[in-house]
Amino acid sequence: MKVSRLNNKPSNLTPRQREIVVGLLLGDGHLETRSNGKTYRLKVEHSIKQKDYVLWLYQELQSMIPGKIYETKRDTRHFIGFRTCSSSLFQFYGHQFYPNGKKVIPIEINTILTP
């Protein structure tokens, strides 16, 4: 599904939040969908060693996060993270980064990158 680059960017995300979302998706953040691509939620999870970074992300994206930061242990590893609410605000990014259900770097990434 092709999405217009300019008309379908989330309008309720601040420019700073949009930049953070793109940065996370280029790294180890990811989007989850349960509605066939109509809504998505952003999941952030890092090693407890990166707690300060997760706390900063949480503060920056707090308007979209319905819950609290969680901590979990798997095997011997300790993680910290959060999930945003499911929203159509992330649909543009879901369609760009997950066109076939698998994460890719969008061909037109330069149109959503900022200095």
C-alpha positions as CSV (number, residue, x, y, z in Angstrom):
1,M,0.0,0.0,0.0
2,K,1.5,3.3,-1.0
3,V,1.1,6.1,1.4
4,S,1.4,9.8,0.5
5,R,4.5,11.2,2.1
6,L,3.1,14.5,3.0
7,N,-0.6,14.0,3.7
8,N,-0.6,11.0,6.0
9,K,2.0,12.0,8.6
10,P,0.6,11.9,12.1
11,S,-0.8,15.4,12.8
12,N,-1.0,15.0,16.5
13,L,2.6,14.2,17.0
14,T,4.9,17.1,17.6
15,P,7.8,17.5,15.1
16,R,10.2,16.4,17.9
17,Q,8.1,13.3,18.6
18,R,8.0,12.4,14.9
19,E,11.8,12.7,14.8
20,I,12.1,10.4,17.8
21,V,9.8,7.8,16.3
22,V,11.7,7.7,13.0
23,G,15.0,7.4,15.0
24,L,13.6,4.6,17.1
25,L,12.3,2.8,14.0
26,L,15.7,3.1,12.3
27,G,17.2,1.5,15.4
28,D,15.7,-1.1,17.7
29,G,12.3,0.4,18.3
30,H,9.4,-1.4,16.6
31,L,5.7,-1.0,15.8
32,E,3.1,-3.7,16.6
33,T,-0.2,-3.9,14.9
34,R,-3.3,-6.1,15.7
35,S,-5.7,-4.4,13.3
36,N,-4.4,-5.2,9.8
37,G,-2.4,-2.0,9.7
38,K,-5.1,0.4,10.8
39,T,-3.5,1.1,14.1
40,Y,-0.1,0.6,15.5
41,R,1.7,1.0,18.8
42,L,5.3,1.7,19.4
43,K,7.2,-0.7,21.7
44,V,10.5,0.4,23.3
45,E,12.5,-2.1,25.3
46,H,16.2,-1.9,26.3
47,S,18.6,-3.4,28.7
48,I,18.3,-2.0,32.3
49,K,21.8,-0.5,31.6
50,Q,20.0,2.0,29.3
51,K,17.4,3.1,31.9
52,D,18.2,6.8,31.6
53,Y,17.6,6.6,27.9
54,V,14.3,4.8,28.3
55,L,13.2,7.4,31.0
56,W,14.1,10.2,28.5
57,L,12.1,8.5,25.7
58,Y,9.2,8.0,28.1
59,Q,9.1,11.6,29.0
60,E,9.3,12.8,25.4
61,L,6.5,10.4,24.3
62,Q,4.4,10.5,27.5
63,S,1.3,12.0,25.8
64,M,0.9,8.7,23.9
65,I,1.7,6.3,26.7
66,P,-1.3,5.0,28.7
67,G,0.7,2.9,31.1
68,K,3.9,3.0,33.1
69,I,7.4,1.9,32.4
70,Y,7.8,-1.8,33.0
71,E,10.8,-3.9,34.0
72,T,11.1,-7.6,33.2
73,K,13.6,-10.4,33.4
74,R,14.2,-13.0,30.7
75,D,16.7,-15.7,31.5
76,T,19.5,-13.7,33.2
77,R,18.8,-10.4,31.4
78,H,16.9,-7.4,32.9
79,F,14.9,-5.1,30.6
80,I,13.0,-1.9,30.9
81,G,10.5,-0.5,28.4
82,F,7.1,0.8,27.6
83,R,4.4,0.7,24.9
84,T,2.4,3.6,23.5
85,C,-1.4,3.4,22.9
86,S,-2.5,1.8,19.7
87,S,-3.3,4.6,17.3
88,S,-3.7,5.5,13.7
89,L,-1.1,8.2,14.4
90,F,1.6,5.5,13.7
91,Q,-0.1,4.2,10.5
92,F,2.1,6.3,8.2
93,Y,5.2,4.8,9.9
94,G,3.8,1.3,9.9
95,H,3.1,1.4,6.2
96,Q,6.6,2.9,5.5
97,F,8.7,0.6,7.7
98,Y,6.6,-2.6,7.6
99,P,5.1,-2.7,4.0
100,N,4.9,-6.5,4.0
101,G,4.9,-7.1,7.7
102,K,8.7,-7.2,8.0
103,K,10.7,-4.2,9.0
104,V,12.6,-2.4,6.2
105,I,14.3,0.9,5.7
106,P,11.9,2.8,3.5
107,I,13.1,3.6,0.0
108,E,12.1,7.2,0.4
109,I,13.6,7.6,3.9
110,N,15.1,11.0,2.9
111,T,11.6,12.4,2.8
112,I,11.0,11.7,6.5
113,L,14.5,12.4,7.9
114,T,15.4,15.7,9.4
115,P,18.8,17.2,10.1
